Amino acid sequence: MGECQWLRRTTESTQLTVSAPHIEKRIRTGDSVAINGCCLTVTSHKKELISFDLLDETLKCTNLKSVRPGTKINLERALAADGRLGGHFVQGHVDTTTVLRAATPKGGDLRLDFEMPAAYARYIAYKCSVAINGVSLTVAEVGDDTFTIWIIPHTRKVTNLGRLEAGDEVNLECDILAKYTERILAAK
């Protein structure tokens, strides 16, 4: 995780700067870094501060419009072509945001119930993959207007998901394979 230092809006652009003490030595200008699951380009870096320019589309489709100084955010460097692939294909192309309805601890684990965005409900199925704030997860339950994921103690500790409270907005990326399958089938 990193921490938002500032979100500056000017007439020309919006800039997000985060402190990233765990990855800053491996970052270069032009690198891709996922911030809460949204793939962004490093525009500058100095010591542990890393800055990104945000498009209006990024602000419209993600929860980055709501970050404030001190907000904990998930950070992930892009996968190297020779790296090990775990989880599912997460591109950093956030589809939409959704809202946490409830967070219920059970032992060290945490159940998270989210609102089901109607426009993306067809991509969310039992045991399918989703990314919440960039974290690759498996859907444990699907209701009429909700879906549930569970996180383990490690995920609670190293991501901002364990800090979520009911009403918090999160970024949602649906499985790219489901979207490609839908597109291919629609073309026939």
Secondary structure, DSSP 8 states (H G I E B T S, - for coil): -EEEEEEEE-SS-EEEEEE-TTTGGG--TT-EEEETTEEEEEEEEETTEEEEEE-HHHHHHSGGGG--TT-EE-EEE---TTS---SS---S---EEEEEEEEEEETTEEEEEEE--GGGGGG--TT-EEEETTEEEEEEEE-SSEEEEEE-HHHHHHSGGGG--TT-EEEEEE-HHHHHHHHHHHH-
